[in-house]
């Protein structure tokens, strides 16, 4: 059994008795570094569950502040956080949820200039952003650094989660920024859907770190909240992809 304190043994007891995680898997979680790009609808619940799971270091990067319109879906925040940087408010909430982990924050936007060193310093990346430019930057940097990427996206009543680890990459799926890209601000989103997709992104990260089960690598799970259905499709690698090809 890896070296856990009595408090940690009790805190992670339900993980420790899982054959797929156990002591070795929990130890890997405690040593892992996970970067969450975007501390909003997808990144918030992902961060909460990864903090609760005992991921050793969580890094949040987001340049946004909390607004009133966030609160119907971004449950990391309360009225008292309105106007505050999202990463600062999230750090306080996550530290309260699990004081045994490290939470690092970057109150800035992830760009082509800062992505490479930031992503290289982590074991797994979760992309919860809502703009395609940032998604492509994250994907390209993950491919270059050979880091697994769990990507979550949603709008209206539907969401998707995929894992990219080398080839295919996200750019195989979305080669360029769509001309009529939709955002939650434009089309709306039912609040509870963010919890579904964010939690699934966290689950994929746990599987990647611990080696449990079969991550959604090279596959995308599509969830229709309005119909209560889901399906999983394979993502074909693009032979002409400028990133992973």
N, C-alpha and C positions, 0 to 999 in steps of 0.2 A: 504494500500500500504506500503510495507517495506520501510525502510529509504534509499533512493537513492538520491544522489545529482542531480542537474539539468543536469549536464554533463553526469552522468550515465544514467539518464532517456532517454536522447537523444541518447546516444551511443547504448543502448540496446532496443531502441524503438520497433524494429521489433520482438524482443523476448517478450516484455511486452504485446503486443497485441495478441499474440498467446494464445488461451484458454488453451492449454496443458502446457504452461510454465508460462506466466503471472508474476506478482510480486513475488508470493511465490516461483516459480521455479527459477527465476533469483536470488532470495535471497539464495536459496540452492546452486546455482552455485557459488555465491560469497563466500560462506563459505566452499566450497569443496576443498579437497586436492587430486590431481591426480598425480600419479607417471607414468612417461613414460620411459620405459626401451628401450634404443636405440634411438638416435637422428638422425637417418638416413632417409631412404626412406619412411617408414611408420610413424615413430615417428615425423619426421619434419612437415608434413602437419597436423598431429593430434595435435601437439603442437600449430601450428599457429591458427587453428580453435578453440581450447579450450581457448587459450589466448584471441582471439577475442570475444569468448562467455562470457568472464568474470569469468572463473574459478579462485577462489581466490588464490590458490597456485598450481603452476606447479613445479614438481621436475623432472629434467632430469638426467639420469645416463647413461654414455657412456664413454669408455676409449679411443675412437678413435680420430684421427685428420682428418681434412678436406683434401681430396686429389682431384686432378684435375678430376679423373674418377668419383667422386661423383656428379659433377655439372650438369650432364645431367638429373638428377632426384631429387636431394636433394636441393630444391629451397630455403631453409633457408640460403644457403651459396652462396658466390660470390668468384671470383678470389682472392680478397683481404684476404679471410679467409684461403687460402691453407696453410697447415702446422699448423694451430691453433687448439686447442682442440675443438671438435664439440660442447660440452656443453657451452663453453664460447662464441663462435660465435653465437650459438642459443639464449643464454640469451640476448645478445645485440639486436638481431633482434626482439625477442618477447617483450622485454621491450619497444622498439620503437613502436611496434604494439599496445600495451596496457600498458600504464604506471600505471594503477590502480590495477595491480595484482602483486603477489610475485612470482618470479622465482628463485628456488633453483637448484643448480647444484652439481653433483658428477662426477668428472673426473676419474672414476674408473669403473671396470667391476663389474656387479652384480654377486655375487657368493653365494654358500651355507653358507658362513660365515656372509655375511652382508645382505642377503635377508630378513630374518625374521623381524628385527627391522625396516628396511626401509619400507617394505610393510605394516607392522602393523600400521605405522604412517600415512597412506593414506586411502582415502575412495574408490578409484577406481584405478586399475592398467591397463595400456595399454602396451602390449608386442609387440614391433616392431623389435625384434632382428632377425637375420638370422642364428642362430645356435641352434640346438635342445637341447644341454646341458643346455644352459641358459634358454630356454623355459620351460624345465622340472623343473628347479630350481624355476623359477617364479611361475609356476603352483602349485608346492608343497607348497610354502610359502603362496600363496593366499588361498589354501585350509585350511592350518593350522590357518591362521589369519581370515578366513571367510570374505575375500575381493573379490568383483567381478573383473573378469579379462576379458578385451576385447583384443583379440588376432588377429593380422593381419599378413598375410604372402603372398609372391608373388614370381614369377619367370617367365621369358620369357614374355608371354602375359596373364597369368592367376593369379588370386589372390583369397584370401579367408579371411573372417572375421567371428569370432565366439565369443560368450560370455560364460564364465564359471563362475558359482556361486554356488559352493558346489559340487553337483553331477549331471551329469558327470563332470569330470575335463579334462584338456588337456591330462593328462597321460592316460585317458581312450581311447583317440583317438590315441595317440602316446606313447605306453608303454615304449619304449626304443629308443635310438638314432639309426636311420636307418643307415645301414652300408654304403650305397652310398648316403648320404645326399647331396642334391644340394644346392648351394648358387648362388646368383646373379653374383658373380665374376666368377663362373664356367659356368653358362648356359646363362647369359645375362638377361636383363629386359628392356622393353620399358619404357622410363622415365615417361610418363604421368600416367601409371598404379599406380605408388606409390601415386600419388595424390588421385586417386579413393579409394584405400584401406585405406590410412591414414585418409582421410576425413570420410570414413564410420566408422572407429574405433572411431574417435572423436564423431560422431553422436551417436554411441551406448553409449559412456560415458555420453553424455548430457542426453540421455533418462534414463539411470540408475540414475543419480543424481537428475533429476527433477521429475521422475516418469511418464514421458510422454510415451504414446504408449506401445509397447511390444518389449523389447530388444531381441536380438538373443540368449537368454539364453538357453543353451542346443541344439542350432542349429548352423549351419554353412552356410553362404551364399557364393557360389562359383561363381566367375565372370570370364567370358572368354572375354577378350578384343578384341581378334582377330575376334571372331564370333559376338560380341556384344550381348551376352546372359548371363543370370544368372539363378541360381536355388538355392533353400535352402533345406538342408537335416537335419534331426535330428541326434544327436549324441547319441549313445547308451551307457549307463553307463556300465562299466566293473565290474562284480561282484567280480572279484579278484584284482581290482585295489589297489595297496599298499598305494595310497595316499588318495583317497576319499571313498574307499570301506570299 
